[in-house]
């Protein structure tokens, strides 16, 4: 299948027009007319992921997190990013990234998180489509819900803040680093928000709103994206391989 056709499938589900202005989504490396046979599905594009792509013969890495994110002006061996991109080019591996357009999508990451927690009456957390908010079937104590979050997201640890005996009925989910969504979640009546990458002082400030907070980690809240990509392209003749791309953090 030509790369442009793969891009059409992805962009029909996750239009580039819905990506945030600061983001870098779409085809980031490669020729739209390239014939693609094997796609490696990944959260990140790291050197280890590139090596994996080489080992499985992938023509394309479909990732959530983009490369060339910070306005790169030079591709040289002087930087880690330059070496990474040079390796991709030398091995003719294309890169396509669906980032914030996948975060906000109708069937994107946050929508899938809401399904994982079996939320009902689900709506957008923010007007721009970021995050979701909905209700549990029955209230559960906060610490019990935190333990459930560990299980649902298959992570060994979560950081929590809030009254351990608080009854959780209304839940907000905001994948990745979404601390700025916490006041909105509190205003919309959420008893808890699941997000990631919380800073110490932000946790103090936002906890004053009375909402319980679960920092479940960036990777655990977003790795579901490989399942989303797999389902999206499953009706094609492409060979789809989920990357072994692990969490950048190890827990000891």
C-alpha positions in Angstrom: 0.0 0.0 0.0 1.3 3.4 -0.8 2.2 5.7 2.1 -0.2 8.3 0.9 -3.1 5.8 1.2 -2.0 4.9 4.8 -1.9 8.6 5.6 -5.5 9.0 4.2 -6.8 6.3 6.5 -5.1 7.8 9.5 -6.2 11.3 8.7 -9.8 10.3 8.1 -10.0 9.1 11.7 -7.7 11.7 13.1 -7.8 14.8 10.9 -4.6 16.9 11.0 -6.9 20.0 11.4 -7.6 18.8 14.9 -4.0 18.8 16.0 -2.9 21.6 18.3 -1.1 24.5 16.7 2.2 23.8 18.5 2.2 20.1 17.5 4.0 18.3 14.6 1.7 15.6 13.2 1.5 13.8 9.9 4.1 12.4 7.6 7.4 13.6 9.0 9.9 11.5 7.1 9.5 9.7 3.8 7.9 9.7 0.3 4.2 9.6 0.0 4.5 7.4 -3.1 6.6 4.8 -1.3 5.1 1.3 -1.2 4.7 0.1 2.4 4.5 -3.5 3.4 5.4 -3.6 7.1 4.5 -1.0 9.8 5.9 -0.8 13.3 3.4 0.7 15.7 5.0 2.6 18.5 4.4 5.3 21.2 7.9 6.8 20.6 10.6 7.0 18.0 13.8 6.2 19.9 17.0 4.7 18.6 15.9 1.4 20.1 12.7 1.6 18.1 14.6 2.4 15.0 16.8 -0.7 15.6 13.7 -2.8 16.1 12.2 -1.4 12.8 15.4 -2.4 11.0 15.3 -5.9 12.5 11.7 -6.6 11.5 12.0 -5.0 8.1 9.6 -2.2 8.8 9.1 0.4 6.0 7.2 2.8 8.3 7.1 3.7 12.0 3.7 4.9 13.0 4.1 6.7 16.3 2.2 8.8 18.7 5.1 11.1 19.8 6.6 13.0 16.8 10.2 13.5 15.8 11.4 17.0 14.7 9.3 18.5 17.4 11.3 21.5 18.5 11.9 23.3 15.3 15.1 21.4 14.3 17.2 23.4 11.8 20.1 21.0 11.3 20.4 17.2 10.8 23.9 16.4 11.8 25.8 13.7 13.7 26.5 16.3 16.4 23.1 15.7 18.1 21.2 12.6 19.2 18.2 13.6 17.1 20.4 14.1 14.0 21.9 10.7 14.4 18.4 9.2 14.8 17.1 10.8 11.7 20.2 9.9 9.7 19.7 6.3 10.7 16.1 6.4 9.5 17.1 7.9 6.2 19.9 5.5 5.6 17.6 2.6 6.2 14.7 4.1 4.2 12.3 4.0 7.2 9.5 6.5 7.0 7.9 8.1 10.0 4.3 9.2 10.5 3.0 10.6 13.8 -0.5 11.1 15.1 -0.2 13.0 18.3 -2.7 15.6 19.6 -5.1 14.7 16.8 -5.2 11.2 18.2 -5.5 12.5 21.8 -8.7 14.4 21.0 -10.1 11.9 18.4 -13.5 10.3 18.7 -11.8 6.9 18.9 -8.5 8.2 20.2 -6.5 7.7 23.4 -8.8 9.5 25.8 -11.9 7.9 24.4 -10.3 4.5 24.8 -9.3 5.4 28.4 -12.9 6.2 29.2 -13.9 2.8 27.8 -11.2 1.0 29.9 -12.7 2.5 33.0 -16.3 1.7 31.8 -17.4 5.3 32.2 -21.0 6.1 31.2 -22.4 9.4 30.0 -19.0 10.3 28.6 -18.3 13.8 27.4 -15.3 16.0 26.4 -13.4 17.3 29.3 -12.2 20.4 27.4 -13.9 22.2 24.5 -11.0 21.4 22.2 -11.7 17.7 22.7 -8.9 16.9 25.1 -9.7 14.5 27.8 -13.0 12.8 28.7 -15.2 12.8 31.8 -17.9 10.3 32.8 -19.5 8.3 35.6 -18.7 5.0 37.3 -21.5 2.5 37.7 -21.2 2.8 41.5 -19.0 4.9 43.8 -15.7 3.4 45.1 -13.3 4.7 47.7 -10.4 6.7 46.2 -7.6 4.3 47.2 -9.6 1.4 45.8 -10.0 3.3 42.6 -6.3 4.1 42.5 -5.5 0.3 42.8 -8.0 -0.3 40.0 -6.1 2.2 37.9 -2.8 0.4 38.4 -4.5 -2.8 37.3 -6.4 -1.3 34.3 -3.3 0.5 33.0 -0.9 -2.4 33.9 1.6 -0.2 35.8 3.5 -1.0 38.9 3.0 2.4 40.5 0.7 5.4 40.6 1.2 8.6 42.5 -1.9 9.8 44.3 -3.1 12.9 46.1 -6.4 13.2 47.9 -8.6 11.8 50.7 -8.2 8.1 50.6 -11.8 7.6 51.8 -13.3 10.0 49.3 -16.1 8.4 47.2 -15.3 8.4 43.5 -18.3 8.5 41.2 -17.3 11.0 38.5 -14.0 10.4 36.7 -11.9 12.5 34.3 -9.1 11.1 32.1 -6.5 13.2 30.4 -3.6 11.2 28.9 -0.1 12.3 29.1 0.9 15.6 30.6 -2.4 17.4 31.3 -2.0 19.2 34.6 -3.7 22.2 33.1 -6.9 20.2 32.7 -7.3 19.6 36.4 -9.2 22.9 37.3 -11.6 22.2 34.4 -12.2 18.6 35.7 -12.9 20.0 39.2 -15.3 22.6 37.8 -17.1 19.8 35.9 -17.6 17.9 39.1 -15.0 15.2 38.7 -14.1 13.4 42.0 -10.8 12.3 40.5 -8.6 12.9 37.4 -6.2 10.4 35.9 -3.3 12.1 34.1 0.5 12.1 34.2 3.7 14.1 34.7 2.5 16.1 37.7 5.0 18.5 39.2 5.2 18.7 43.0 3.9 22.3 43.4 1.2 21.8 40.8 0.0 18.8 42.8 -0.2 21.0 45.9 -2.0 23.8 44.2 -4.5 21.7 42.2 -5.2 19.4 45.2 -6.6 22.5 47.0 -9.6 22.3 44.6 -10.7 19.2 46.5 -10.3 16.9 43.5 -8.4 13.6 43.9 -5.4 13.2 41.5 -3.8 10.1 40.1 -0.5 10.5 38.3 -0.4 7.2 36.4 2.6 8.0 34.2 2.9 9.2 30.7 3.6 5.8 29.1 0.8 3.9 30.9 -1.8 6.4 30.0 -0.8 6.5 26.3 0.6 3.1 25.3 -2.9 2.0 24.3 -2.2 4.0 21.1 -0.6 0.9 19.6 -3.9 -0.9 19.9 -5.7 2.1 18.3 -3.3 2.1 15.4 -3.5 -1.7 15.0 -7.3 -1.6 14.8 -7.3 1.4 12.4 -5.1 -0.4 9.9 -6.2 -4.0 10.5 -8.4 -4.1 7.4 -5.4 -3.6 5.1 -2.9 -6.0 3.7 -0.1 -4.4 5.7 2.0 -6.4 8.2 1.4 -4.6 11.5 3.9 -5.1 14.4 3.5 -3.6 17.8 6.8 -2.2 19.0 8.5 -3.5 22.2 9.0 0.2 23.0 9.1 0.1 26.8 8.4 2.9 29.3 11.5 5.1 29.6 11.2 4.8 33.4 12.1 1.7 35.3 10.8 1.1 38.8 13.2 -0.4 41.3 
